[in-house]
Amino acid sequence: MTSIQALILGIIQGFTEFLPISSSGHLALLEEFWKIPLTAQALQDFDVILHAGTLVALISIYFQTWIKLIRSFAKSDSEYRSLLTALIVATIPAVLAGVMVQGLLADAFRSPHTIGFFLIVTGIILVIGERFSVKEHAMQLPRYRALFVGCAQACALIPGISRSGITISAGRAVGLSRKEALDFSFLMAAPIIGGATLLTFIDGFNWGGLALAPSVLFVGFISAFFVSLIAIIFLRRWVVSRSLAWFAIYLIPAGMFLMFF
């Protein structure tokens, strides 16, 4: 992989991780198009490094919220403590799924046809998610509903299923507003992305290093970070007054093209 390829992949990652159009699907398609001579697992490791760039962007945008969440136990802040508990519950399904089947998914679901199918699924989910009304607030989200959103996040291990798209739609299904569903989705992403990044570095250390040069990894990381900042700010403003179902106009035709052409 060249630095130019890493730069482009980082830009794609930054936009597609937070816009509900599937970062894993777009990365897998571009890597397949370039015929990069690496194993599926090595490519997934690089994808995780790109996700690390998005993680730093997430922490930057939600830094004050995370401080309040961490301090909630010491200050007996019941609202932020409740939100933190809901986030912990919602994280469990994706952790279990990542440990049990992530390697299998890396090999089984990276073909253009399967990615196309799941892009269509994501588009349909976005449309359905807009059909629900606001009934809950994230600060008082019941644990079983947080677990439902977490199960949706676990499904996003499949390339083509947008993590942000499916979790925001799941948040809408349990009664959150678009803005609260988006913030809950993005807060929930941080520990998952952080854990995956940590495991990637541990595996690389145990097996003698990652398959790519440090300079290539750095270019991908930096480009993903800066573009992620732009994407997060854009989408947080978008959802205030606009439906996420608009993204289905891109997802469904793109998925059909990949499946049939």
C-alpha positions in Angstrom: 0.0 0.0 0.0 1.3 3.4 -0.9 1.0 6.6 1.1 -1.3 8.1 -1.6 -3.6 5.1 -1.2 -3.4 5.4 2.6 -4.3 9.1 2.3 -7.4 8.4 0.1 -8.5 5.6 2.3 -8.2 7.9 5.4 -10.3 10.5 3.7 -12.9 7.9 2.8 -12.9 6.5 6.3 -13.3 10.0 7.9 -16.4 10.8 5.9 -18.1 7.4 5.8 -17.5 6.4 9.4 -19.9 9.1 10.6 -22.1 9.7 7.6 -24.5 6.7 7.6 -23.1 5.0 4.5 -20.7 2.4 5.9 -17.0 3.0 6.3 -16.1 -0.7 6.3 -18.0 -1.3 3.1 -16.4 1.6 1.2 -12.9 0.8 2.5 -13.3 -2.9 1.4 -14.5 -1.9 -2.0 -11.6 0.5 -2.6 -9.1 -2.0 -1.3 -10.6 -4.6 -3.6 -10.5 -2.2 -6.6 -6.8 -1.5 -6.0 -6.0 -5.2 -5.5 -3.8 -4.4 -2.6 -1.7 -7.6 -2.1 -2.5 -8.1 1.6 -4.6 -10.6 3.5 -8.1 -9.7 4.5 -7.0 -9.6 8.1 -4.1 -7.3 7.3 -6.4 -5.0 5.5 -8.8 -5.1 8.4 -5.9 -4.2 10.7 -5.2 -1.1 8.6 -8.9 -0.2 8.7 -8.7 -0.3 12.5 -5.8 2.2 12.4 -8.0 4.5 10.3 -10.7 4.0 13.0 -8.1 5.2 15.5 -8.0 8.5 13.7 -11.8 8.7 14.0 -11.5 7.8 17.7 -9.3 10.8 18.4 -11.7 13.0 16.5 -14.6 11.6 18.5 -12.9 12.3 21.8 -12.0 15.8 20.7 -15.7 16.6 19.9 -17.2 14.9 22.9 -14.4 15.7 25.4 -16.5 17.7 27.8 -19.3 15.1 27.8 -16.8 12.3 28.6 -15.4 14.4 31.5 -18.9 14.8 32.9 -19.6 11.1 32.4 -16.4 10.1 34.2 -17.0 12.6 37.0 -20.6 11.5 37.5 -19.7 8.8 40.0 -17.7 11.1 42.2 -20.2 14.0 42.0 -23.3 11.8 42.3 -24.6 13.2 39.0 -27.6 10.9 38.5 -28.3 11.9 34.9 -24.8 11.4 33.6 -24.3 8.3 35.7 -27.4 6.8 34.1 -26.1 7.7 30.7 -22.8 6.2 31.4 -24.4 3.0 32.6 -26.5 2.8 29.5 -23.4 3.3 27.3 -21.7 0.4 29.2 -24.6 -1.9 28.6 -24.8 -0.9 25.0 -21.1 -1.7 24.5 -21.3 -5.3 25.6 -22.9 -6.9 22.4 -20.3 -5.4 20.1 -17.4 -6.5 22.4 -18.7 -10.1 22.4 -19.3 -10.1 18.7 -15.9 -8.6 18.0 -14.1 -11.3 20.0 -16.1 -14.2 18.7 -16.6 -13.5 14.9 -14.6 -10.5 13.8 -12.0 -12.6 12.1 -14.6 -14.6 10.3 -16.4 -11.5 9.1 -13.1 -10.1 7.8 -12.9 -13.0 5.3 -16.6 -13.7 4.6 -18.2 -10.4 3.8 -15.7 -8.3 1.8 -16.9 -9.1 -1.7 -18.6 -6.3 -3.7 -21.8 -8.3 -4.0 -22.3 -8.8 -0.3 -21.3 -5.2 0.4 -23.9 -4.1 -2.1 -26.6 -6.1 -0.4 -25.8 -4.7 3.0 -25.7 -1.1 1.7 -29.3 -1.6 0.5 -30.1 -3.0 4.0 -28.6 0.1 5.6 -30.6 2.4 3.3 -33.9 0.6 4.2 -33.0 0.8 7.9 -32.5 4.5 7.7 -35.9 5.0 6.1 -37.6 2.8 8.7 -35.8 4.6 11.6 -37.4 7.9 10.6 -40.9 6.4 11.2 -40.5 6.4 15.0 -41.6 9.2 17.3 -39.7 10.7 20.3 -40.6 9.0 23.6 -37.3 8.8 25.6 -34.4 10.9 26.6 -30.8 9.5 26.5 -30.3 10.4 30.2 -33.1 8.1 31.3 -32.8 5.4 28.6 -33.8 2.0 30.1 -31.1 -0.6 30.2 -33.0 -3.1 27.9 -33.4 -0.4 25.3 -29.7 0.5 25.5 -28.9 -3.2 25.0 -31.1 -3.1 21.8 -29.0 -0.3 20.4 -25.9 -2.2 21.4 -27.0 -5.3 19.5 -27.5 -3.1 16.5 -23.9 -1.9 16.8 -22.7 -5.5 16.8 -24.4 -6.0 13.4 -22.2 -3.2 12.0 -19.2 -5.5 12.1 -20.5 -6.7 8.7 -19.0 -4.5 5.9 -21.8 -2.6 4.2 -23.8 -2.1 7.4 -23.2 1.5 8.6 -22.4 1.6 12.3 -23.7 5.1 12.7 -26.7 4.5 10.5 -27.9 1.3 12.2 -27.2 2.6 15.8 -28.9 6.0 15.1 -31.9 4.2 13.6 -32.0 1.9 16.6 -31.9 4.9 18.9 -34.8 6.3 17.0 -36.6 3.0 17.4 -36.3 3.1 21.2 -37.7 6.7 21.2 -34.7 9.0 21.1 -34.7 12.2 19.0 -32.4 12.4 16.0 -29.9 14.5 17.9 -29.9 12.3 21.0 -29.7 9.1 19.0 -26.7 10.5 17.1 -24.9 11.6 20.3 -25.6 8.3 21.9 -24.3 6.5 18.8 -21.1 8.5 18.7 -20.4 8.2 22.4 -21.0 4.4 22.2 -18.5 4.2 19.3 -15.6 5.4 21.3 -14.9 2.4 23.6 -15.5 0.0 20.7 -13.1 1.7 18.3 -10.6 2.2 21.2 -10.7 -1.5 22.1 -10.3 -2.6 18.5 -7.4 -0.3 18.0 -5.7 -1.6 21.2 -6.2 -5.2 20.1 -4.7 -4.5 16.7 -1.5 -3.1 18.2 -1.3 -6.0 20.7 -1.6 -8.5 17.8 1.0 -6.6 15.8 3.4 -6.7 18.7 2.8 -10.4 19.3 3.3 -11.3 15.6 6.3 -9.1 15.0 4.6 -6.0 13.8 1.8 -4.9 11.5 2.0 -5.6 7.7 2.3 -1.9 6.7 5.1 0.7 7.1 4.7 3.2 9.9 4.7 6.1 7.5 1.7 4.6 5.6 -0.2 4.0 8.9 0.5 7.6 10.0 -0.8 9.1 6.7 -4.0 7.1 7.0 -4.4 8.0 10.7 -3.9 11.8 10.2 -6.2 12.0 7.2 -8.9 10.0 8.9 -8.7 12.3 12.0 -9.1 15.6 10.2 -11.8 14.5 7.8 -13.7 12.9 10.8 -13.8 16.2 12.6 -15.5 17.7 9.5 -18.0 14.8 9.2 -19.0 14.8 12.8 -19.7 18.6 12.9 -21.6 18.4 9.6 -23.8 15.5 10.7 -24.6 17.0 14.1 -25.9 20.0 12.3 -27.7 18.0 9.6 -29.8 15.9 12.0 -31.3 18.9 13.8 -33.6 19.6 10.9 -33.1 16.9 8.2 -33.9 13.2 7.9 -31.2 10.6 7.7 -33.4 8.8 5.1 -31.9 11.1 2.5 -28.8 9.0 2.6 -30.8 6.1 1.3 -31.0 7.9 -2.1 -27.2 7.1 -2.4 -27.1 3.7 -0.5 -29.8 1.8 -2.4 -28.7 2.6 -6.0 -25.1 2.1 -5.0 -25.9 -1.3 -3.5 -27.9 -2.4 -6.5 -25.1 -1.4 -8.8 -22.6 -3.5 -6.8 -24.9 -6.5 -6.7 -25.9 -6.6 -10.4 -23.1 -4.9 -12.3 
